[in-house]
Amino acid sequence: MKKMEQLYEGKAKKVFATDDADLCIVDYKDDATAFNGQKKGTIIGKGVVNNKMSNYLFKLLESKGIPTHLVEQLSDRETLVKKVEIVPLEVIVRNKAAGSMAKRLGLKEGTELLCPVLEFSYKCDELDDPMINESHALAVGYATKEEIDKISSMALKVNEILCEFFRSVNIELIDFKLEFGRYHGEILLADEISPDTCRFWDVNTHEKLDKDRFRRDMGGVEEAYQEVMGRIGL
Ligand code: C5P
């Protein structure tokens, strides 16, 4: 597989073309941003953690029937993936109130929810990823009804699988963000699942083991990322 020209550079990853038009290579960086790029920094080793952790979790999800873009890990930071057309939605699943939901609804972080919450945002940096509902997504044409139904059921199934998995390593999955892609008429789970895109709390101490440590200047950011890796056995 030949790595060719760079197609895209995002806040945390670069994407390269390959000599196969159906595949591309994702290269994970250590750059960290928060609040839509307003806060910038580096989390040493983050690219390696996010690459390996995402691949581990995508394989777990594949084994439980969730189709993903993963083809194979090429190196510590690089992974070969199917070249999808990203659906312009950020799909957030929440098990406890935290972050923007806690703030918006005036809830204490960690408040129990009676059922998981599914949220959509329109993926657009210029607009700060505004929250939308299914009706907006259909009306503006971000996705079809069939795609939204598929994405919703996949996101809730991913939540069940990941909650069970993380609980087995003493981590509570508070919330997370997923992205999906179109690939030859199929919807695949794409992007990444990592401490950048999830809230992980230690089950016993409620210590934060995710990017909130960077967002909130709590220190111990690299250590938290490594702690989650260690618990997963990576
Ligand atoms: O900020 P908020 O509480 O809405 O974030 C919910 C979840 O989605 C968190 O786990 C956060 O890490 C993730 N997220 C993300 N990328 C975004 C927005 C949120 O990974 N652009």
Residues whose N, C-alpha, C, O or C-beta is under 5 A from the ligand:
A	BS01	C5P	I92 A98 G99 S100 M101 D175 F176 K177 D196 T197 C198 R199
